[in-house]
Amino acid sequence: MDVKWKILIAILLIGGIIMALNFAGVTNSLFDNSRNADEGIGSNSSRKFGFGTRDNAAGVDFRLIDFTLGGGVFNVLDLSAIVPQDANAVVIFISIRDPSANKFLRFRKKGYLTGNPQSEIITQVSNQWIGGSMTLPCTNGQIEYLASSTLTGADMRIIGWFGSSEIKSTQ
């Protein structure tokens, strides 16, 4: 067996062992001394990388009525009631529905003036909900969006955010 293949197999085995330990919760204490081993990814405490989550992210934060449809211009969506002002990115789960395929909800950082959106979700089949999670850059707790004029459903919830200050739990 060639030496390159042996090295590749060894790397894959080591990676698999690290992944197994991570799923078992062992690597939290092995590789991160900045937090307690029982403090998981979903906790609300301050960390070096500044990721905060919500205690009740199961509900819907924004519905279709909260979005301005059509018009061909980006609109501001204010998340500051949930997301801290100094957050620089927000993690959301979004689902949309439309009577036809290829309708969309596009997102970008507030003030981003180039023509390309940074993230979007597009209906694939008529009258079916499609959803997914995405991480969006934000400014002062705000993002911008552009929505198709015919959307018949949109639900969005905020899962968490990245920021530089101490993370505050929100209800």
KEKE-3310 file (N, C-alpha, C; in steps of 0.2 Angstrom, whole numbers, plus 5000, padded with zeros to 4 digits):
npx = (5004:5003:5012:5005:4992:4991:4993:4982:4972:4975:4973:4959:4954:4958:4951:4938:4938:4939:4927:4918:4921:4917:4903:4900:4902:4914:4925:4922:4928:4941:4946:4942:4945:4939:4926:4914:4913:4900:4893:4884:4883:4871:4869:4866:4877:4891:4904:4920:4918:4906:4892:4875:4860:4842:4830:4817:4816:4806:4795:4786:4793:4792:4779:4770:4763:4772:4781:4785:4778:4783:4787:4800:4811:4823:4818:4819:4820:4817:4826:4829:4822:4824:4837:4853:4860:4873:4876:4883:4879:4865:4856:4844:4828:4818:4803:4793:4779:4770:4758:4764:4779:4797:4796:4802:4811:4823:4838:4849:4863:4860:4861:4869:4874:4876:4870:4867:4859:4863:4858:4845:4829:4819:4804:4800:4790:4773:4762:4767:4776:4792:4807:4821:4837:4848:4862:4864:4871:4870:4866:4866:4855:4847:4841:4840:4827:4820:4805:4795:4780:4769:4769:4761:4763:4774:4785:4796:4809:4820:4835:4847:4862:4877:4889:4899:4898:4894:4884:4866:4853:4837:4819)
npy = (4994:5011:5025:5037:5033:5026:5037:5045:5036:5035:5048:5049:5039:5045:5057:5051:5045:5057:5063:5054:5055:5068:5068:5060:5069:5071:5078:5092:5095:5091:5099:5112:5123:5134:5134:5125:5107:5102:5111:5114:5116:5123:5132:5147:5155:5166:5166:5164:5164:5170:5165:5165:5158:5155:5153:5149:5145:5138:5144:5154:5169:5179:5181:5180:5192:5201:5204:5214:5212:5210:5223:5225:5230:5230:5227:5233:5222:5222:5214:5217:5216:5204:5200:5204:5221:5222:5211:5202:5192:5182:5167:5159:5150:5148:5146:5145:5147:5146:5148:5145:5138:5143:5155:5167:5172:5183:5187:5199:5208:5223:5238:5233:5235:5229:5221:5207:5195:5189:5177:5165:5158:5147:5143:5126:5118:5120:5126:5120:5119:5125:5124:5130:5132:5146:5157:5173:5189:5203:5220:5231:5223:5221:5216:5215:5211:5204:5200:5189:5194:5186:5177:5166:5161:5163:5159:5163:5160:5164:5157:5158:5169:5177:5187:5200:5204:5200:5186:5187:5180:5178:5179)
npz = (5000:4996:5003:5004:5004:5016:5026:5023:5027:5041:5045:5042:5051:5064:5063:5064:5076:5084:5081:5086:5100:5102:5100:5111:5120:5126:5121:5124:5137:5134:5124:5126:5138:5142:5146:5156:5157:5156:5150:5136:5118:5116:5127:5137:5141:5142:5129:5121:5107:5106:5104:5106:5112:5112:5125:5122:5108:5100:5096:5083:5077:5067:5055:5039:5038:5044:5034:5020:5004:4987:4976:4973:4980:4993:5010:5028:5041:5058:5071:5084:5095:5100:5096:5102:5100:5096:5089:5076:5067:5063:5067:5059:5056:5042:5034:5019:5008:4993:4979:4967:4960:4961:4968:4980:4995:5000:5008:5015:5022:5032:5023:5013:4997:4985:4970:4973:4983:4999:5005:5001:5000:4991:4983:4978:4974:4969:4981:4993:5008:5011:5019:5029:5038:5040:5041:5044:5040:5051:5056:5069:5075:5064:5048:5030:5018:5003:4996:4986:4977:4978:4989:5000:5012:5026:5038:5052:5063:5076:5080:5086:5089:5084:5092:5100:5113:5130:5131:5132:5139:5131:5132)
capx = (5000:5007:5012:5000:4985:4991:4992:4975:4968:4976:4969:4952:4953:4959:4945:4932:4938:4937:4919:4914:4922:4913:4896:4899:4903:4921:4930:4921:4933:4948:4949:4940:4945:4936:4919:4913:4912:4893:4890:4884:4882:4865:4868:4866:4882:4896:4909:4925:4916:4900:4886:4869:4853:4836:4827:4811:4816:4802:4789:4787:4795:4789:4775:4769:4761:4778:4785:4782:4779:4784:4789:4807:4816:4824:4815:4822:4817:4821:4826:4832:4818:4826:4844:4857:4862:4880:4876:4885:4876:4859:4854:4836:4824:4813:4799:4789:4774:4767:4754:4768:4786:4801:4795:4807:4812:4830:4841:4856:4865:4857:4866:4873:4871:4877:4864:4866:4857:4868:4855:4838:4825:4815:4799:4802:4784:4768:4757:4771:4780:4799:4810:4828:4840:4853:4865:4863:4875:4866:4869:4861:4850:4843:4843:4836:4824:4816:4800:4790:4774:4763:4769:4755:4765:4781:4786:4803:4811:4827:4838:4853:4866:4884:4891:4905:4897:4892:4877:4861:4847:4830:4813)
capy = (5000:5017:5029:5042:5030:5025:5043:5046:5031:5037:5054:5048:5036:5050:5061:5047:5045:5064:5064:5050:5058:5074:5066:5057:5075:5070:5083:5098:5096:5090:5104:5119:5124:5141:5132:5118:5101:5101:5117:5112:5121:5127:5136:5154:5159:5170:5162:5168:5165:5174:5163:5165:5155:5157:5148:5146:5146:5134:5148:5158:5176:5183:5178:5183:5198:5205:5205:5218:5208:5213:5230:5225:5233:5227:5231:5231:5218:5223:5209:5219:5214:5197:5199:5210:5226:5221:5204:5203:5187:5179:5161:5159:5145:5151:5142:5149:5144:5150:5144:5143:5137:5148:5161:5168:5177:5184:5191:5202:5212:5229:5242:5229:5238:5226:5218:5200:5194:5184:5170:5165:5152:5147:5137:5121:5115:5124:5125:5116:5123:5123:5127:5128:5137:5150:5161:5180:5195:5208:5226:5234:5219:5222:5213:5217:5206:5205:5194:5188:5197:5181:5172:5165:5159:5164:5159:5164:5160:5166:5151:5161:5174:5178:5194:5201:5206:5194:5184:5188:5175:5181:5174)
capz = (5000:4995:5010:5004:5006:5024:5029:5022:5031:5048:5046:5043:5058:5069:5063:5066:5084:5087:5080:5091:5106:5102:5101:5117:5125:5129:5118:5127:5142:5131:5119:5127:5145:5144:5149:5160:5152:5156:5146:5129:5113:5117:5133:5136:5144:5137:5127:5117:5101:5107:5101:5111:5110:5115:5129:5119:5100:5097:5093:5077:5078:5062:5050:5033:5039:5046:5028:5014:4998:4981:4976:4970:4984:5000:5016:5034:5046:5064:5075:5090:5101:5102:5095:5104:5095:5094:5086:5069:5063:5067:5064:5058:5053:5038:5029:5015:5004:4987:4974:4961:4961:4960:4972:4985:5001:4999:5013:5015:5028:5031:5020:5008:4991:4978:4968:4974:4990:5003:5006:4999:5000:4985:4983:4973:4971:4971:4987:4998:5012:5011:5025:5030:5042:5037:5045:5040:5044:5053:5058:5074:5076:5058:5041:5024:5014:4997:4995:4980:4979:4979:4995:5004:5019:5028:5046:5053:5070:5077:5084:5090:5086:5085:5094:5103:5120:5134:5128:5136:5137:5130:5132)
cpx = (5004:5006:5007:4993:4985:4990:4985:4970:4969:4973:4962:4950:4953:4953:4938:4932:4936:4930:4916:4915:4917:4906:4895:4900:4910:4925:4928:4927:4940:4950:4947:4940:4942:4929:4919:4911:4904:4889:4890:4883:4876:4864:4868:4871:4887:4902:4914:4922:4909:4894:4880:4863:4848:4833:4821:4811:4811:4796:4791:4788:4792:4785:4774:4767:4766:4782:4781:4783:4779:4787:4796:4812:4817:4821:4819:4818:4821:4820:4828:4828:4820:4834:4847:4859:4869:4881:4878:4882:4870:4858:4847:4834:4819:4810:4794:4784:4772:4763:4758:4776:4790:4800:4800:4807:4820:4832:4847:4857:4862:4863:4870:4870:4872:4870:4862:4864:4862:4865:4848:4835:4820:4810:4801:4796:4778:4764:4761:4775:4787:4803:4818:4831:4846:4856:4866:4867:4869:4869:4864:4855:4845:4846:4838:4833:4821:4811:4796:4783:4768:4764:4763:4757:4772:4781:4794:4804:4818:4830:4843:4856:4873:4885:4897:4904:4895:4885:4872:4855:4841:4825:4809)
cpy = (5006:5021:5034:5039:5028:5031:5045:5042:5033:5043:5053:5044:5041:5054:5058:5047:5051:5065:5060:5052:5064:5073:5063:5063:5075:5076:5090:5099:5095:5096:5111:5120:5131:5140:5126:5113:5100:5106:5116:5118:5126:5131:5143:5158:5162:5165:5166:5169:5168:5171:5162:5161:5157:5151:5145:5148:5142:5138:5151:5166:5181:5179:5182:5190:5203:5207:5209:5214:5212:5220:5230:5228:5229:5231:5229:5227:5219:5217:5211:5218:5207:5197:5205:5215:5225:5214:5206:5197:5184:5172:5160:5152:5148:5146:5147:5144:5149:5145:5142:5142:5143:5155:5161:5172:5177:5189:5194:5206:5219:5234:5239:5231:5235:5222:5210:5199:5189:5177:5171:5158:5153:5141:5133:5118:5119:5122:5120:5120:5120:5127:5126:5133:5140:5155:5168:5185:5200:5215:5229:5230:5219:5218:5216:5211:5208:5199:5195:5191:5192:5176:5172:5162:5160:5164:5159:5164:5161:5160:5154:5167:5174:5185:5194:5203:5199:5193:5185:5183:5179:5176:5175)
cpz = (5000:5002:5010:5007:5014:5028:5029:5027:5039:5049:5047:5049:5064:5069:5065:5073:5087:5087:5085:5098:5107:5103:5108:5123:5128:5127:5121:5132:5139:5128:5121:5135:5147:5146:5153:5155:5151:5152:5139:5124:5114:5123:5132:5139:5139:5136:5123:5110:5101:5103:5107:5108:5114:5119:5126:5111:5097:5093:5086:5079:5073:5057:5044:5034:5041:5040:5023:5008:4992:4981:4973:4974:4991:5005:5022:5038:5053:5069:5082:5096:5104:5101:5098:5099:5092:5091:5079:5064:5067:5063:5064:5055:5049:5034:5025:5011:4998:4982:4968:4964:4959:4963:4978:4991:5001:5005:5012:5021:5026:5028:5015:5001:4985:4976:4970:4982:4993:5004:5004:5000:4995:4985:4977:4970:4973:4977:4992:5002:5011:5016:5025:5035:5038:5042:5041:5044:5045:5056:5063:5075:5070:5052:5036:5021:5008:4996:4989:4982:4980:4985:4999:5011:5020:5036:5047:5061:5071:5082:5088:5086:5088:5087:5098:5111:5124:5132:5134:5134:5136:5130:5126)
residu = (MET:ASP:VAL:LYS:TRP:LYS:ILE:LEU:ILE:ALA:ILE:LEU:LEU:ILE:GLY:GLY:ILE:ILE:MET:ALA:LEU:ASN:PHE:ALA:GLY:VAL:THR:ASN:SER:LEU:PHE:ASP:ASN:SER:ARG:ASN:ALA:ASP:GLU:GLY:ILE:GLY:SER:ASN:SER:SER:ARG:LYS:PHE:GLY:PHE:GLY:THR:ARG:ASP:ASN:ALA:ALA:GLY:VAL:ASP:PHE:ARG:LEU:ILE:ASP:PHE:THR:LEU:GLY:GLY:GLY:VAL:PHE:ASN:VAL:LEU:ASP:LEU:SER:ALA:ILE:VAL:PRO:GLN:ASP:ALA:ASN:ALA:VAL:VAL:ILE:PHE:ILE:SER:ILE:ARG:ASP:PRO:SER:ALA:ASN:LYS:PHE:LEU:ARG:PHE:ARG:LYS:LYS:GLY:TYR:LEU:THR:GLY:ASN:PRO:GLN:SER:GLU:ILE:ILE:THR:GLN:VAL:SER:ASN:GLN:TRP:ILE:GLY:GLY:SER:MET:THR:LEU:PRO:CYS:THR:ASN:GLY:GLN:ILE:GLU:TYR:LEU:ALA:SER:SER:THR:LEU:THR:GLY:ALA:ASP:MET:ARG:ILE:ILE:GLY:TRP:PHE:GLY:SER:SER:GLU:ILE:LYS:SER:THR:GLN)
# end
